[in-house]
Amino acid sequence: MTLWQGRFGEDPADELLAFTASLPFDRRLAFDDLDGSRAHVRMLAGAGLLTAEEAESVLGALDQVHGELTDDSFEFAASDEDIHTALERRVTELVGAAGAKLHTGRSRNDQVALDLRLFLRREGRVVATAIVELMATLLRRAESAGSTYLPGYTHLQRAQPVLLAHHLLAHFWALGRDVGRWRDALQRADVSPLGAGALAGSSLPLEPDVVADDLGFSQRFENSLDAVSDRDFVAEALFVLALCQVHLSRIGEEVVLWTSDEFGFLHIADAFATGSSMLPQKKNPDIAELARAKSGRLIGHLTGLLATLKGLPLAYNRDLQEDKEPLFDALDTSRLTLVALRGLFETATFDEGRMQAAVDDSTAVATDLAEQLVSEGVPFREAHERVGMMVRQADERGVPLAELVMTDPDLGPDVLAVLEPGASIVRRATPGGAGPAAIDSQIAAAQRRLSELRTWATG
């Protein structure tokens, strides 16, 4: 039995059902559908469209279906084209005519839009919480990093020394923006579409505000056409997920580099690495590599949905069925990546010696020498050129840079202290920079930000 059989003189073809059925994936919305149906029944009873006895009967049946789904005893029928059909069929089997009133004043168009918003409202916070926990791990590692420093890179070339804490916190702040985007996106998704019907509302005395309040939405829809056709909230969630995965991909790329013998900055715990089926010596950063790879998958989900939405007229079109699988997969992928990377960073060890040795070459403090000249009144462009020439001459002559610094009239022996290992880090004094004082302030700010985001995500 279909929900639309009255208009048709023959049963739907098997090929039609096989191609259009969404039950294999939208059954994930079952408990959200039950929550929406309970609120709808309570509203119908309040509006006098169900008697108190009918409402009690249907609510009891919905509770029984909830139990059957929970203990996996619910039996789906071949005719169940989607989760909404399946649940309504079962309720009607349990309570007869009263169950047949469950769909009063409701279309699958506003029903599925409601279910998806309920689902995203919950699952979005699950992913946001996982981001917060990875941020907490990065912050803990930054707090314990002390005075450890390493090269900061531009163009993947050694540029200037930075504290390890500073580097880790750069990822912290990027992930914090992802949580902020989740907060914004879920706020815009917090609109109840139930009561919009198929596209134009209803002649029945429905009360959309009552349902919205019952389900904890901050507001109900303003336009019924928009309510059933809007998938902005799905596209926005996919953007947030894709951009977060891009941030995780960048972290993964650094882990891949840092764990190579060429860098040797990071050692992954055995429990979070894999081996080779042929090469006994290998210890591979598979978590990092997959974090990097899966960003392409999530970007694909976003672009795929946008391509689906771009040509649709108002209001509902069956094309919108294609919103769920990318959303479900993107949420799952993001959560799994976040949890795996958190475990990797919780248990990994940093090689302080390798990090610091990589940047203790005096050429890494060339900018400090230029700034020293600036402090003596030399224009920066001239200072930049002079230091660049000294670096080139030291390289061509095969002599230490310190030898040329000693003979420079504006530098001399008193400036040699700038070239000492770690001295450059201490000189970083600007707010938000890589120096010790700035890092102390940054860690305090990060602690406040983490507390704020955790309160929202878990609230």
C-alpha positions, -999 to +999 in steps of 0.1 A: +000+000+000+013+035-009+002+068+006-010+079-028-028+048-042-062+064-045-052+084-076-038+054-095-055+025-112-026+001-109+001-008-085+035+009-088+061-010-109+089-027-091+113-007-111+097+025-098+099+014-062+135+002-065+146+035-079+126+059-057+127+041-024+146+060+004+140+036+032+175+021+031+189+054+043+161+075+057+153+049+083+180+067+102+154+094+108+130+070+126+132+084+161+130+120+148+099+110+128+084+095+160+091+127+179+075+148+152+045+125+150+040+127+188+040+165+187+017+165+157-008+142+175-008+164+205-015+194+184-043+176+165-059+167+198-056+203+210-072+215+178-101+191+182-091+171+151-085+140+173-105+130+204-086+125+236-091+088+233-078+087+197-048+108+207-040+085+236-043+054+214-020+068+187+005+081+211+006+046+227+011+031+193+040+055+186+056+045+219+052+008+210+068+014+176+096+032+194+102+001+215+102-021+185+128+000+167+149+001+198+150-037+203+152-043+166+119-062+164+102-038+140+093-056+108+095-035+076+072-044+047+080-046+010+056-017+004+075+007+028+090+032+004+103+054+032+105+056+070+074+078+072+053+052+053+067+024+074+059+040+108+024+052+098+016+017+084+026+001+117+007+026+138-024+019+117-019-018+121-018-013+159-048+010+164-068+010+132-088+040+122-072+062+148-038+055+133-052+065+098-057+100+112-020+104+121-013+121+087-041+146+091-030+181+080+005+168+073+024+160+041+056+140+037+070+173+024+068+191+057+073+159+076+106+150+061+118+186+064+109+185+101+127+152+106+158+163+090+160+195+110+154+175+142+182+151+132+207+179+123+199+198+154+211+168+175+238+154+153+254+187+145+261+192+182+276+157+184+301+167+157+307+201+173+314+184+206+339+162+189+356+193+175+357+208+210+373+177+224+401+177+197+406+214+206+409+205+242+436+179+233+455+204+213+453+230+241+466+204+266+495+196+244+503+233+239+502+239+277+527+211+282+550+220+253+569+245+274+598+262+256+600+236+228+604+254+195+605+243+158+607+259+124+577+279+112+573+274+075+562+293+045+562+276+011+573+246+031+606+263+035+620+271+070+611+307+078+613+316+115+614+298+148+580+294+166+571+278+199+554+244+195+526+257+216+520+284+191+519+260+162+494+237+179+472+266+189+470+278+153+450+246+146+430+252+178+417+286+166+408+273+131+388+245+147+372+270+170+359+289+140+343+256+128+324+252+161+313+288+157+300+280+123+281+251+137+265+274+162+254+298+135+242+271+111+222+253+137+206+286+148+193+291+112+182+255+111+161+259+142+128+265+124+099+242+124+084+235+090+055+214+102+021+228+092+033+239+058+017+208+044+025+199+008+032+235-001+003+258+009-007+251+045-041+236+053-078+245+057-078+226+089-073+245+122-036+235+126-014+253+151+022+253+138+034+274+167+022+248+192+042+221+174+072+243+171+071+250+208+065+214+217+096+203+198+118+230+212+122+250+180+129+287+184+103+296+157+081+282+130+082+288+093+070+321+078+063+309+042+049+274+035+065+273+000+099+281+015+094+257+044+091+226+022+116+235-004+144+250+019+175+229+021+198+258+029+203+243+063+216+211+048+239+229+024+252+251+052+259+221+074+277+204+045+298+235+041+307+236+078+316+199+076+337+203+045+356+233+058+363+215+091+375+185+071+398+208+052+413+220+085+416+183+096+433+176+062+459+203+069+466+187+103+468+153+087+493+166+061+516+180+089+514+147+107+525+129+076+554+152+071+564+154+108+564+116+112+587+110+082+624+103+087+631+135+069+614+156+096+613+133+126+593+158+147+565+135+158+562+098+168+528+082+167+519+057+194+517+021+180+480+019+188+473+048+163+496+037+135+496+009+110+522-013+095+531-027+060+521-061+047+555-063+030+579-039+047+587-049+083+602-016+093+572+006+083+550+026+107+524+044+088+503+075+097+471+061+081+448+082+103+465+114+091+464+102+055+427+093+056+419+126+073+436+143+044+418+121+018+383+124+032+382+162+028+377+156-010+348+133-002+331+160+019+338+187-006+321+164-031+290+161-009+287+199-007+291+205-044+268+176-053+240+190-032+245+225-045+243+212-080+211+194-072+195+225-056+205+251-082+178+243-108+148+234-087+116+254-089+094+259-059+082+241-040+090+204-032+107+182-058+118+146-054+153+157-061+154+168-025+156+132-015+192+134-024+200+156+006+201+129+032+229+105+021+255+132+017+246+147+050+246+114+069+279+104+055+295+138+060+284+138+097+297+103+102+330+109+084+337+141+103+330+126+137+352+095+131+380+117+118+379+140+148+379+111+173+408+094+156+429+125+153+422+132+190+435+098+200+466+103+178+475+136+194+467+124+229+493+096+226+519+110+202+553+122+214+572+152+200+609+150+194+621+182+209+657+177+198+649+172+161+625+202+161+650+226+177+680+213+156+660+220+125+658+257+133+690+264+151+707+274+119+715+311+123+699+319+089+665+313+105+669+345+125+677+366+095+646+387+101+657+394+136+690+408+122+671+430+099+649+442+127+680+449+148+692+472+120+658+488+119+661+496+156+694+513+148+676+536+123+682+517+091+652+517+067+637+482+066+641+478+028+678+486+032+681+463+062+664+435+043+688+438+014+719+440+037+710+409+056+700+390+025+735+398+010+752+386+042+732+353+040+742+349+004+779+357+011+780+333+040+766+306+018+789+313-011+820+315+011+811+286+033+815+307+065+791+311+095+767+340+093+780+351+127+814+359+111+798+385+088+776+399+115+806+406+137+821+428+110+790+447+101+792+483+113+756+484+125+756+450+141+789+437+155+797+414+183+770+427+206+744+413+183+757+378+182+734+369+211+705+371+186+720+341+168+721+319+199+697+289+198+662+299+211+671+336+214+649+346+185+618+330+203+623+352+234+624+383+212+589+377+199+569+402+219+539+413+198+504+401+209+494+370+191+530+362+182+552+332+189+570+346+220+566+332+255+547+361+270+523+362+240+518+324+243+509+328+280+482+353+270+471+331+241+467+300+262+445+320+287+424+332+258+422+296+244+410+283+278+382+309+278+372+301+243+372+264+249+350+268+279+325+289+260+323+265+230+320+235+252+292+250+272+273+256+239+281+223+223+271+202+252+242+223+263 
